[in-house]
Amino acid sequence: MAQHKRSVTVIGLGPMGRSMVKAFLDAGIEVTVWNRTASKADDLVALGAKRADTVADALDANELIVVSLAHYQAMHDVLGQAPDHIEGKVVANLSSDSPEHTRAGASWVLDHGGKFLTGGFMSEGPNITHPDSYLYFSGPQDVFDANKDLLRPLSRQEYLGEDYGLAQVFYQAELALFNAFMLGWEQALAIVDRSGADLDRFVANAAEHPHTYRDFMRQWAEFAKQGGWADADSLNLMYNATQHIIETSEALGVDAELTKTIQDYHRRAIAATEKAGHPVSVYRVLRGDAE
Ligand SMILES: NC(=O)c1ccc[n+]([C@@H]2O[C@H](COP(=O)([O-])OP(=O)(O)OC[C@H]3O[C@@H](n4cnc5c(N)ncnc54)[C@H](OP(=O)(O)O)[C@@H]3O)[C@@H](O)[C@H]2O)c1
């Protein structure tokens, strides 16, 4: 089996890139770093990282180039400074972006003679070494297999398949859930807080519930495979239930736009149900094939 040099380059030293550099160094891997704002490398150099003065030097230093930037345009801005130095490199871009931008980024790297992997971090902020953190990967199986050991210090790995966009499909889907869930949680906190009730008592109860959502999630996923949960009585029940949340929120001065949006999905499903003459689920409204 081919032995790979235990060294990597990390381009991008935001909170995530910095955590990656530390995880690599802790694992005894040599790290060369480059960042647009060069001073962000100072403390990492003090920890043992090597500073590359130019993007070309950063690319030349190692075969595996880990990229952690705000978006894929930043990768083009950075690697575009030394496109002739990409040949023979494996670029593992662990930045967030849409699957389409990811696939276009992969094509660009391949056009310059490099190989590509896409990654999406599911972590609590930059706490990438937390046991619950994991990293979605997609791209060619052989490229992943050849580099997975070197990338292992970053997080538990979930390799999804060959499509460069796949890691971002999973990552963005999880973020869609996380964002809606946490905004709902903040609305719940605001309702209790504005009511004058004991917020800590509420949190003690409500924070115990999410593990039961696992059952709902699996059940709803089974419904989704059949077109979604579309019992006509239940749609009306859910519509009315959202009205009560809206009235409760607004009476307390809490913004109810999130619940109004949810209610509107139920309104659209009820309208589609009436038009079709058979139950049409909120899932199909969301999926975009109901109306
Ligand atoms: N933070 C998290 O909790 C978290 C979790 C999972 C995934 N992610 C994703 O991981 C990626 C990195 O996140 P982050 O929080 O570490 O930092 P970030 O704030 O998203 O990105 C900061 C990095 O991008 C660089 N950058 C931005 N635009 C650039 C450009 N046009 N040219 C060159 N460099 C540019 C910055 O350089 P300068 O230092 O020079 O400004 C810095 O290195 C993002 O895609 C983010 O969505 C973040």
Ligand as a Chemical Component Dictionary entry (heavy atoms), coordinates in Angstrom:
data_LIG
# 
_chem_comp.id                   LIG 
_chem_comp.type                 NON-POLYMER 
_chem_comp.pdbx_formal_charge   0 
_chem_comp.three_letter_code    LIG 
# 
loop_
_chem_comp_atom.comp_id 
_chem_comp_atom.atom_id 
_chem_comp_atom.alt_atom_id 
_chem_comp_atom.type_symbol 
_chem_comp_atom.charge 
_chem_comp_atom.model_Cartn_x 
_chem_comp_atom.model_Cartn_y 
_chem_comp_atom.model_Cartn_z 
_chem_comp_atom.pdbx_ordinal 
LIG N1  N1  N 0  -17.715 28.036 12.229 1  
LIG C1  C1  C 0  -18.472 26.939 12.279 2  
LIG O1  O1  O 0  -19.027 26.595 13.328 3  
LIG C2  C2  C 0  -18.653 26.080 11.066 4  
LIG C3  C3  C 0  -19.180 24.803 11.220 5  
LIG C4  C4  C 0  -19.307 23.998 10.101 6  
LIG C5  C5  C 0  -18.933 24.495 8.873  7  
LIG N2  N2  N 1  -18.438 25.774 8.747  8  
LIG C6  C6  C 0  -18.035 26.245 7.410  9  
LIG O2  O2  O 0  -16.613 26.183 7.340  10 
LIG C7  C7  C 0  -16.125 27.240 6.512  11 
LIG C8  C8  C 0  -15.119 28.055 7.298  12 
LIG O3  O3  O 0  -15.797 28.618 8.392  13 
LIG P1  P1  P 0  -15.108 29.514 9.479  14 
LIG O4  O4  O 0  -16.162 29.724 10.521 15 
LIG O5  O5  O -1 -13.799 28.986 9.855  16 
LIG O6  O6  O 0  -14.767 30.878 8.773  17 
LIG P2  P2  P 0  -15.526 31.869 7.771  18 
LIG O7  O7  O 0  -15.736 33.133 8.523  19 
LIG O8  O8  O 0  -16.703 31.251 7.118  20 
LIG O9  O9  O 0  -14.371 32.053 6.684  21 
LIG C9  C9  C 0  -13.222 32.719 7.076  22 
LIG C10 C10 C 0  -12.071 32.400 6.161  23 
LIG O10 O10 O 0  -12.400 32.662 4.789  24 
LIG C11 C11 C 0  -11.403 33.585 4.282  25 
LIG N3  N3  N 0  -11.945 34.305 3.141  26 
LIG C12 C12 C 0  -13.221 34.752 2.978  27 
LIG N4  N4  N 0  -13.358 35.326 1.772  28 
LIG C13 C13 C 0  -12.148 35.234 1.161  29 
LIG C14 C14 C 0  -11.649 35.631 -0.098 30 
LIG N5  N5  N 0  -12.462 36.221 -1.001 31 
LIG N6  N6  N 0  -10.365 35.381 -0.375 32 
LIG C15 C15 C 0  -9.562  34.782 0.515  33 
LIG N7  N7  N 0  -9.964  34.360 1.724  34 
LIG C16 C16 C 0  -11.258 34.594 2.042  35 
LIG C17 C17 C 0  -10.999 34.391 5.470  36 
LIG O11 O11 O 0  -9.793  35.064 5.256  37 
LIG P3  P3  P 0  -9.405  36.327 6.180  38 
LIG O12 O12 O 0  -8.979  35.754 7.510  39 
LIG O13 O13 O 0  -8.324  37.005 5.465  40 
LIG O14 O14 O 0  -10.646 37.174 6.318  41 
LIG C18 C18 C 0  -10.885 33.263 6.515  42 
LIG O15 O15 O 0  -9.723  32.506 6.305  43 
LIG C19 C19 C 0  -17.347 28.052 6.079  44 
LIG O16 O16 O 0  -17.757 27.639 4.808  45 
LIG C20 C20 C 0  -18.383 27.704 7.126  46 
LIG O17 O17 O 0  -19.717 27.827 6.650  47 
LIG C21 C21 C 0  -18.279 26.560 9.817  48 
# 
loop_
_chem_comp_bond.comp_id 
_chem_comp_bond.atom_id_1 
_chem_comp_bond.atom_id_2 
_chem_comp_bond.value_order 
_chem_comp_bond.pdbx_ordinal 
LIG N1  C1  SING 1  
LIG C1  O1  DOUB 2  
LIG C1  C2  SING 3  
LIG C2  C3  SING 4  
LIG C2  C21 DOUB 5  
LIG C3  C4  DOUB 6  
LIG C4  C5  SING 7  
LIG C5  N2  DOUB 8  
LIG N2  C6  SING 9  
LIG N2  C21 SING 10 
LIG C6  O2  SING 11 
LIG C6  C20 SING 12 
LIG O2  C7  SING 13 
LIG C7  C8  SING 14 
LIG C7  C19 SING 15 
LIG C8  O3  SING 16 
LIG O3  P1  SING 17 
LIG P1  O4  DOUB 18 
LIG P1  O5  SING 19 
LIG P1  O6  SING 20 
LIG O6  P2  SING 21 
LIG P2  O7  DOUB 22 
LIG P2  O8  SING 23 
LIG P2  O9  SING 24 
LIG O9  C9  SING 25 
LIG C9  C10 SING 26 
LIG C10 O10 SING 27 
LIG C10 C18 SING 28 
LIG O10 C11 SING 29 
LIG C11 N3  SING 30 
LIG C11 C17 SING 31 
LIG N3  C12 SING 32 
LIG N3  C16 SING 33 
LIG C12 N4  DOUB 34 
LIG N4  C13 SING 35 
LIG C13 C14 SING 36 
LIG C13 C16 DOUB 37 
LIG C14 N5  SING 38 
LIG C14 N6  DOUB 39 
LIG N6  C15 SING 40 
LIG C15 N7  DOUB 41 
LIG N7  C16 SING 42 
LIG C17 O11 SING 43 
LIG C17 C18 SING 44 
LIG O11 P3  SING 45 
LIG P3  O12 DOUB 46 
LIG P3  O13 SING 47 
LIG P3  O14 SING 48 
LIG C18 O15 SING 49 
LIG C19 O16 SING 50 
LIG C19 C20 SING 51 
LIG C20 O17 SING 52 
# 
